[in-house]
Structures are given as C-alpha cells and as structure tokens.
Amino acid sequence: MAKKSKKSQGGIVYSTDPGFMHREDPLPEQETLPPGRQDLRVWLDRKQRKGKVVTLITGFSGSGSDLSDLARMLKSSLGTGGSVRDGEILIQGDFRDKVLGILTAAGYKAKKAGG
C-alpha cells in the first residue's frame, strides 16, 4: 500500500479539531457570466518580460475552460502567440486596439486600462 504524501493531503499533517474533516474534492468552478456582463480590462505590460511588450486582458469571471477558449479565439484572430496564467490572458505584442475591437465585436464590455 502506497503512503499518502503531505501534498496529496493539502499540507495537513495533524489537526486538534475533533470535528475536522479533510476535503479531497476541489471547489466547484465559477459559473461563466455572459459576455455582456463581463467587465474586461486591456493593458499593455512590460514588467518582468525583459522589455518585451504583451497585451494583458484581466477581469474575466468564469471557468478556466471558457477563459482558455476566449484566449484561443483571440490568438487565432490576431495570428500571434500567448497564454493564460492566473486568470489573465497574455497576448504577445502590442495588440491593445485590435483586442479591444475583437472583444467589443464579440459582445464583451472591454476598456483600455493603464496609461
């Protein structure tokens, strides 16, 4: 029989609470709001990227799969690379105006943010 590691138990080794129950199921994913109710912000960012410019889309509230679908749609329509990290979409390059146009055409509420 294999030993359970601390990481698989969420870091809990011992609890003095007699009513403590260890939860193994993750929290349910957040329900995705319709595009008209999303409040997205489109930024240009250079921090910690060796001077390279990225377009950063923040403020999406919903499931991770819907966020990655939106990122895939943006990357394919712009013909550039990017990724999804920490609930934000990173698009390589300065595409703030184009991203804003694509998002508003898709029905999202989007604004330019940050200088």
HELIX and SHEET records of a PDB file:
HELIX    1   1 PRO A   35  ARG A   37  5                                   3    
HELIX    2   2 GLY A   64  LEU A   78  1                                  15    
HELIX    3   3 ARG A   96  ALA A  105  1                                  10    
SHEET    1   A 5 GLY A  82  ARG A  85  0                                        
SHEET    2   A 5 GLU A  88  GLN A  92 -1                                        
SHEET    3   A 5 VAL A  54  THR A  58 -1                                        
SHEET    4   A 5 ASP A  39  ASP A  45 -1                                        
SHEET    5   A 5 LYS A 109  LYS A 112  1                                        
END                                                                             
